[in-house]
Amino acid sequence: MIKVTTSSIDLKLHQSKLSKNYLKTADKDFLAIMKPIRMCVNCRVRMEQRELLRLQCINRELVQFTNSGRSIYLCRNCHTKDTAIKRIYKLCDNPKQSREVLLKTIEEMID
C-alpha cells in the first residue's frame, strides 16, 4: 500500500511550476546547451552538428546525407587527412571510389 500525503503532491506541483517558469525565462546560454552535439569520426572531437560535414555510404559510395539511414560526421579540419580517408574506407566497407575520388567528393561537399 502506498501512502501519499498532500505535502508531497504540493511539493511536486511546486517543482513542476518552477521548472516551467525557468524554461520560459531561460537565457540563450541555456538553450545553446540543448543543441545537438556530434563527434568527428576521425579526430573524435565533439562539436555542434551544424559545424560538421554529414556523410553517408550508400551501396559502398560516399554521398552527402540523404535524411535516412546511418551517417558519418567529419569535421572541416580532418577532411583532407589521410587517416580520415582510411577511416571512411573502413566504415564504408571498402568503397568503390578511389581515395582521390573520395577526397574530391568531400571537398565538393564542403564548398
C-alpha positions in Angstrom: 0.0 0.0 0.0 1.3 3.4 -1.0 0.7 6.3 1.3 0.6 9.7 -0.4 0.5 12.9 1.6 -0.8 16.2 0.4 2.6 17.9 1.2 4.4 15.6 -1.3 1.8 16.4 -4.0 2.1 20.1 -3.3 5.9 19.8 -3.5 5.8 18.1 -6.9 3.4 20.7 -8.2 5.6 23.5 -6.9 8.7 21.9 -8.5 7.0 21.5 -11.9 5.8 25.1 -11.9 9.4 26.2 -11.1 10.8 24.2 -13.9 8.2 25.6 -16.4 9.0 29.2 -15.3 12.7 28.6 -15.6 12.3 27.3 -19.1 10.2 30.3 -20.1 12.9 32.7 -18.8 15.9 30.7 -20.0 18.7 32.7 -21.4 20.4 31.9 -24.7 23.3 30.1 -22.9 20.9 27.6 -21.6 19.3 27.0 -25.0 22.8 26.6 -26.5 23.4 23.6 -24.3 20.4 21.9 -25.8 21.9 21.9 -29.4 22.8 18.5 -30.8 26.4 17.6 -30.3 28.1 15.0 -32.6 31.6 13.6 -32.9 34.0 13.6 -35.8 34.7 10.1 -37.0 38.5 10.9 -37.4 39.7 13.1 -34.6 36.8 12.3 -32.1 36.3 16.0 -31.3 32.7 16.8 -30.2 31.1 19.8 -32.0 27.7 21.1 -32.8 26.0 19.2 -35.5 25.8 22.1 -37.9 29.6 22.5 -37.8 30.3 19.0 -39.1 30.0 17.6 -42.5 27.4 14.8 -42.6 28.2 11.9 -45.0 26.6 8.6 -45.8 27.6 5.4 -47.5 25.0 4.1 -49.9 25.9 1.0 -52.0 29.6 1.5 -51.0 29.6 5.0 -52.4 30.2 8.1 -50.2 27.4 10.7 -50.6 26.0 13.6 -48.7 23.4 12.6 -46.1 20.0 11.7 -47.7 17.9 12.1 -44.5 17.6 8.4 -43.9 19.9 5.7 -42.6 23.2 5.9 -40.7 25.6 8.7 -41.2 29.2 9.7 -40.6 30.3 13.1 -39.3 33.6 14.7 -40.3 35.0 18.0 -39.1 36.3 20.5 -41.6 39.9 20.2 -40.1 40.0 16.4 -40.9 38.5 16.3 -44.4 41.9 16.3 -46.1 43.7 14.0 -43.7 44.7 10.5 -44.9 43.6 9.0 -41.6 40.1 10.3 -42.2 40.0 8.7 -45.7 41.2 5.4 -44.2 38.5 5.5 -41.6 35.8 6.2 -44.2 37.2 3.3 -46.2 36.8 1.1 -43.2 33.3 2.3 -42.4 32.0 2.1 -45.9 33.4 -1.4 -46.3 36.0 -0.6 -49.0 34.0 1.8 -51.2 34.0 1.6 -55.0 35.6 5.1 -55.2 39.4 5.6 -55.1 41.0 7.7 -52.4 41.4 10.6 -54.8 37.8 10.5 -55.8 36.7 10.3 -52.1 38.8 13.3 -51.3 37.4 15.2 -54.3 33.9 14.3 -53.3 34.4 15.5 -49.7 35.9 18.8 -50.9 33.0 19.4 -53.2 30.5 18.9 -50.4 32.4 21.4 -48.2 32.2 24.2 -50.8 
